Amino acid sequence: MKAAIASRPREREFGFGEADHRAIAELAYREVGILLPASKAQMVYGRLAPRVRACGLSSVADYIGLIDSDAPERGRAIDALTTNHTFFFRENHHFDDFNRLVWPDLKARLASGGRVRLWSAACSSGEEPYSWLMSMLGSDRSGGKRLLSGDFRMLSTDVSPSVLATAKAGIYPANVVETVPGPLAKTWLNKSGDGFEVDPALRAAVVFNVLNLLGDWPIRTTFDAIFCRNVMIYFDGPTKARLQARLADALKVGGLLCIGHSERLDGEVARRFEIVGRTSWRKVA
Ligand SMILES: C[S@@+](CC[C@H](N)C(=O)[O-])C[C@H]1O[C@@H](n2cnc3c(N)ncnc32)[C@H](O)[C@@H]1O
């Protein structure tokens, strides 16, 4: 669990000055596009202090020196700096839009042997892709499994390997699954110790991969729908515009793009879409 609240500067265990924050902010921006203004210094310190300790160092400056040459540790630093907040059935209106506008045709396509490809881009610990699946399949377990046994895949990616490990395991504490509607929880979640495990049929339908949205995408398909929600809020305007244009390219004409409720499409990119719901867009060209 990442520290949301860090110690006050004078209580800090490790040295951490303005130049250190700037160096970390430059790294985060360069590697993953995340903006970390000076106002986030306490948060940055709180997230990196455990890594400084784990590496046996006595200051963040030493840690910056280390991650300069140690690529795996640099990856762990980036992982620690990401904000992974998510929950089951977050911004539920996107699932409703998908179910209303896109899923009926996709279901028919699957039933007649066709291919369906969906992408949860920046999926964090898996609550988003599993919610999406539960919502589209409803509480008809055998009908849902039949659809999933067709040519169906949901790609789910994130830059943070630690949250992807949780997503792949598909096991969540009881309080985390509280927002799953009762009938869907009954159908798709199985009791596992003190928590719940996502049904293996849902887990098998998802391919989880580490992917930096700013880097190369080793993806050879185009998608029927993409959810890319609550990640662009961390990016600047040019990064958002570039990413949105690439997402549009990765989508089939007629496909659905859902972005977070506080995110907007760049003007140029928006011309390729019609708005079909609150922050739901359908590709027209
Ligand atoms: C706040 S979570 C949103 C999760 C989910 N989409 C939702 O709306 O609930 C943002 C996620 O974006 C990921 N992220 C940040 N920068 C990224 C990048 N450059 N490439 C891929 N994922 C990134 C983070 O690791 C984090 O898990």
The ligand as an SDF file (V2000), in Angstrom:
LIG
                    3D

 27 29  0  0  0  0  0  0  0  0999 V2000
   -5.6310    6.2510  -10.9810 C   0  0  0  0  0  0  0  0  0  0  0  0
   -5.2720    4.7310  -11.7660 S   0  0  0  0  0  0  0  0  0  0  0  0
   -6.7230    4.4920  -12.7600 C   0  0  0  0  0  0  0  0  0  0  0  0
   -7.1270    3.0460  -12.8330 C   0  0  0  0  0  0  0  0  0  0  0  0
   -8.4280    2.7740  -13.6180 C   0  0  0  0  0  0  0  0  0  0  0  0
   -8.2540    3.0830  -15.0070 N   0  0  0  0  0  0  0  0  0  0  0  0
   -9.5770    3.5540  -13.0360 C   0  0  0  0  0  0  0  0  0  0  0  0
  -10.0590    4.4920  -13.6720 O   0  0  0  0  0  0  0  0  0  0  0  0
  -10.0190    3.2210  -11.9310 O   0  0  0  0  0  0  0  0  0  0  0  0
   -4.0520    5.2690  -12.9530 C   0  0  0  0  0  0  0  0  0  0  0  0
   -3.1650    4.1240  -13.4530 C   0  0  0  0  0  0  0  0  0  0  0  0
   -2.3980    4.6080  -14.5580 O   0  0  0  0  0  0  0  0  0  0  0  0
   -1.1460    3.9710  -14.5280 C   0  0  0  0  0  0  0  0  0  0  0  0
   -0.1900    4.7680  -15.3240 N   0  0  0  0  0  0  0  0  0  0  0  0
    0.3610    5.9700  -15.0450 C   0  0  0  0  0  0  0  0  0  0  0  0
    1.1760    6.3590  -16.0230 N   0  0  0  0  0  0  0  0  0  0  0  0
    1.1290    5.3830  -16.9630 C   0  0  0  0  0  0  0  0  0  0  0  0
    1.7680    5.2000  -18.2260 C   0  0  0  0  0  0  0  0  0  0  0  0
    2.6250    6.1040  -18.7380 N   0  0  0  0  0  0  0  0  0  0  0  0
    1.4970    4.0750  -18.9160 N   0  0  0  0  0  0  0  0  0  0  0  0
    0.6320    3.1420  -18.4290 C   0  0  0  0  0  0  0  0  0  0  0  0
    0.0110    3.2570  -17.2410 N   0  0  0  0  0  0  0  0  0  0  0  0
    0.2530    4.3640  -16.5260 C   0  0  0  0  0  0  0  0  0  0  0  0
   -0.8040    3.9000  -13.0450 C   0  0  0  0  0  0  0  0  0  0  0  0
    0.1490    2.9060  -12.7750 O   0  0  0  0  0  0  0  0  0  0  0  0
   -2.1690    3.6280  -12.4270 C   0  0  0  0  0  0  0  0  0  0  0  0
   -2.3580    2.2650  -12.1470 O   0  0  0  0  0  0  0  0  0  0  0  0
  1  2  1  0
  2  3  1  0
  2 10  1  0
  3  4  1  0
  4  5  1  0
  5  6  1  0
  5  7  1  0
  7  8  2  0
  7  9  1  0
 10 11  1  0
 11 12  1  0
 11 26  1  0
 12 13  1  0
 13 14  1  0
 13 24  1  0
 14 15  1  0
 14 23  1  0
 15 16  2  0
 16 17  1  0
 17 18  1  0
 17 23  2  0
 18 19  1  0
 18 20  2  0
 20 21  1  0
 21 22  2  0
 22 23  1  0
 24 25  1  0
 24 26  1  0
 26 27  1  0
M  CHG  2   2   1   9  -1
M  END
$$$$
